[in-house]
Each structure stands twice: as C-alpha cells, then as structure tokens.
C-alpha cells in the first residue's frame, strides 16, 4: 500500500513539473516572440493553460482522474467555443455524450 502511495506522489510531481515547464516555456516564448504577432493569440489564453495542464496530467499520471477533472473544467469554461466548433452536430452530440457518460458511470457503479 505504501509503494502505491509513493508512486502516486511521484506521478503527481512528474505531471506537475512537466506542466510547469511547458507553461513556463510558453510564457518565455511569448515574451521573446509574441504568439499574437504570428497569428496564434489563442495559445496564451488563460483558459488554454488549464488545457495544457490537463493534457500533462493525462499523459504523465497513472491515475487519470485529475487530468479528466481539469479537462472537464476547461470544457465548462469554453462550452461556447466547443458548441460553435461542433456546429449543428452539437444539438445531437451533447445529449448523446451525456447518455454515454451516464451509462458508463452506472455500469462502473455496478461493478
């Protein structure tokens, strides 16, 4: 049990370290060559920093729950953009995704 907790801490530290390094590198690059000047102003949006952190946690941490929570927060904060990107599909896709998530959670609670 102690080995699992130790490994969990190492995963958390690794994912946090990589997220900090990526965000720090993005800030440094933005100071040297602003992303807005090359047509990429969305790279340094404060909402997208949460997306970068969630991707790092999903890649580097064995327990994916933190990454999924951060990704969910990013989706909630940017729901307007997600719906506009999906266009007319969003009318069908959102209810379908909610149904799939509900069924998956129900199935997982039965196990």
Order of alpha helices (4+ residues) and beta strands (2+ residues): alpha-alpha-alpha-alpha-alpha
